[in-house]
Amino acid sequence: MKKQEFDYYIFIDYSESFIGYLIINKDKLTELIPRISKFNHYNKLKCKSAYVHSIKKVIDKNNIFLYIQKRKIMLTRDTPEIYSDILEFLKKHDNCIIFISIDNKQYSNFERLVKFIDGRNIKVIKESDLKKGSLEYKISLVLDTLLNIERLKHEI
């Protein structure tokens, strides 16, 4: 069976007091994937500060943001604005097949929200259900890293 192909990939995640999302067009995936091979899951790292320092250089050198159609990171109190952005995107692209990965804690609420706007062409899955090493897992590491970079900026 052929793996389902999506038109857009959306990732929503939290890191302590921050929430963020990435939206990526399928046409940019083949260019993006080789550029994100050095991304790791932040919580599993031993030398977190060295990772953040080096991954910032990777982000700049590989122009990671050129391959991301839309992104936003805000404080968790701004969660409604994040969800509003995503719902607006879903409404504008209602004829597209869309993959959404969301933080486990927000999965059930968000899934109901998507069903409210129809969601027949939308696949929502928990972040923990992403298969390690998969394309989707690798992209989720980008958002995880960006959230942690933002969080660390505010801790200084």
Phi, psi and omega in degrees: 000133180287139177294137181297136178257132181254152177280325180221150176238127179239134178235130180234129183211162178239151171214103183051255185260018180235148173232147179207166175215157172231142172235126183232132176280140182303332181293341181264351185300313184296331177280326184285316189307312180295338182277349183246018183296337182272358180285139179229166177285118188305315184294341182266001182274148176271316182256075186297316183292322177295321178299311182299317180299314183285325183288332175299321178294321178297317180300313180292311183299320183268005179048049185306321185292341177293337184262357180256121183292318181208144178207152177201140174228129182218173173292151183298336177296343179263019179307318178303323179293319178299310180298322178298316177302315183292317179297322177297317178298316180297320179295319180291334184243041185291348177263005182258156174266123189234135176257131178231127173250130182226150177310138184307319184294334183258359187304304186296319178296316182290321179300318177297320179298317179295319179296329179297325180266010178111281173074017180296329181260018185240129176251117180253126177228156177288146178303322182291344179272358176291133181285123182304131180091349180288164176306313182295320179297315181299319180291325179297331178293330177296311179296317177304315180293315180298321178297318181289326175298314180297316180299317182292328176301322184276348178277340184287000000 
